[in-house]
Amino acid sequence: MPLPQALVVTCFDFRLQALLDPWLLENLGHGNYNRVALAGAVKNWDIIFSQIELSKRFHHINRLLLINHEDCRAYGAESHYERHCHDLRQSRQRTLEHFPDLSVELYHLWLDGRFERIE
């Protein structure tokens, strides 16, 4: 069985399931990724980074997708677009300091189902 090529980091918010599952299937295919779901997604960097390290070591992933979302309750009053973009970019920078060969994609998921790629 081939190893997954990507790690996907998302929030565990139940509202995202119906939006994420078909998008991930369309963009990554079935069985081609590991998935970590944690309240706030990249908000808890130390926990997320340990999962990136393990996925890289055990499965030799070459792609990382970090997905934050609109109205994230783990962020509370700080759950606004600019904060999510900042945290996503900072997470990409920190990841690339350790794994410069990893392709890191950033997304903001709107609750209407739009995935916005963040550069």
C-alpha positions as MATLAB code, in Angstrom:
seq = 'MPLPQALVVTCFDFRLQALLDPWLLENLGHGNYNRVALAGAVKNWDIIFSQIELSKRFHHINRLLLINHEDCRAYGAESHYERHCHDLRQSRQRTLEHFPDLSVELYHLWLDGRFERIE';
ca = [
       0.000    0.000    0.000;
       1.464    3.398   -0.941;
       2.126    5.971    1.771;
       0.101    9.195    1.968;
       1.661   12.169    0.234;
       0.135   14.935    2.333;
      -0.866   15.999    5.801;
      -4.028   18.073    6.218;
      -4.447   20.151    9.384;
      -7.932   21.434   10.176;
     -10.056   22.482   13.107;
     -12.216   19.754   14.626;
     -15.372   21.893   14.319;
     -18.252   19.606   13.291;
     -19.565   22.266   10.895;
     -16.593   21.646    8.608;
     -17.110   17.951    7.917;
     -19.597   18.337    5.087;
     -17.356   20.991    3.488;
     -13.982   19.324    3.969;
     -14.701   15.726    3.045;
     -15.730   16.261   -0.611;
     -13.055   18.947   -1.122;
     -10.320   16.674    0.197;
     -11.519   13.760   -1.912;
     -11.532   15.944   -5.029;
      -8.153   17.574   -4.357;
      -6.177   14.749   -2.735;
      -8.071   11.551   -3.401;
      -8.959    8.763   -1.011;
      -6.121    7.461    1.153;
      -3.544    9.990   -0.059;
      -3.304   12.067    3.113;
      -3.058   12.012    6.884;
      -5.503   14.280    8.673;
      -5.138   16.096   11.988;
      -8.136   17.859   13.472;
      -7.568   20.033   16.511;
      -9.564   22.924   17.939;
      -8.227   26.077   16.298;
      -6.162   24.192   13.683;
      -2.830   26.111   13.568;
      -3.636   28.118   16.720;
      -1.923   25.452   18.852;
       1.374   25.391   17.003;
       3.368   23.071   19.288;
       0.795   20.304   19.053;
       0.373   20.696   15.298;
       4.113   20.802   14.657;
       4.629   17.518   16.488;
       2.096   15.944   14.124;
       3.869   17.404   11.089;
       7.159   15.927   12.337;
       5.610   12.499   12.831;
       3.886   12.512    9.455;
       7.130   13.542    7.773;
       9.146   10.877    9.613;
       6.709    7.967    9.316;
       5.081    8.641    5.959;
       7.587   10.921    4.202;
       4.914   13.421    3.229;
       5.877   16.093    0.705;
       2.819   18.331    1.004;
       1.150   20.095    3.922;
      -2.266   21.759    3.814;
      -3.111   24.096    6.701;
      -6.775   25.075    6.854;
      -8.255   27.602    9.273;
     -11.886   28.648    9.066;
     -14.368   31.439    9.540;
     -16.003   31.767   12.967;
     -13.552   29.466   14.767;
     -14.678   29.319   18.356;
     -11.244   28.222   19.575;
     -10.043   31.697   18.550;
     -12.993   33.378   20.245;
     -13.111   37.133   19.679;
      -9.849   36.907   17.681;
     -11.466   34.758   14.991;
     -11.219   37.210   12.131;
      -9.812   36.804    8.650;
      -6.640   38.832    9.251;
      -5.701   36.830   12.353;
      -6.236   33.528   10.564;
      -4.100   34.669    7.631;
      -1.358   35.806   10.007;
      -1.332   32.523   11.905;
      -1.390   30.456    8.720;
       1.551   32.366    7.238;
       3.501   32.126   10.479;
       2.853   28.387   10.596;
       4.120   28.004    7.042;
       7.280   29.947    7.893;
       7.958   27.867   11.009;
       7.346   24.634    9.115;
       9.693   25.579    6.292;
      12.452   26.421    8.786;
      12.487   22.720    9.720;
      11.349   21.143    6.447;
      12.347   23.403    3.528;
      11.495   20.677    1.011;
       7.852   20.501    2.105;
       5.206   22.146   -0.070;
       2.950   24.147    2.284;
      -0.487   25.333    1.166;
      -2.634   27.682    3.216;
      -6.407   27.929    3.073;
      -9.145   29.882    4.779;
     -12.441   28.018    4.739;
     -15.561   30.142    4.720;
     -18.651   28.527    6.191;
     -20.467   28.934    2.873;
     -18.063   26.316    1.477;
     -15.465   28.512   -0.240;
     -11.814   27.562    0.181;
      -9.637   30.646   -0.231;
      -5.978   29.999   -0.957;
      -3.745   32.279    1.126;
      -0.377   33.248   -0.321;
];
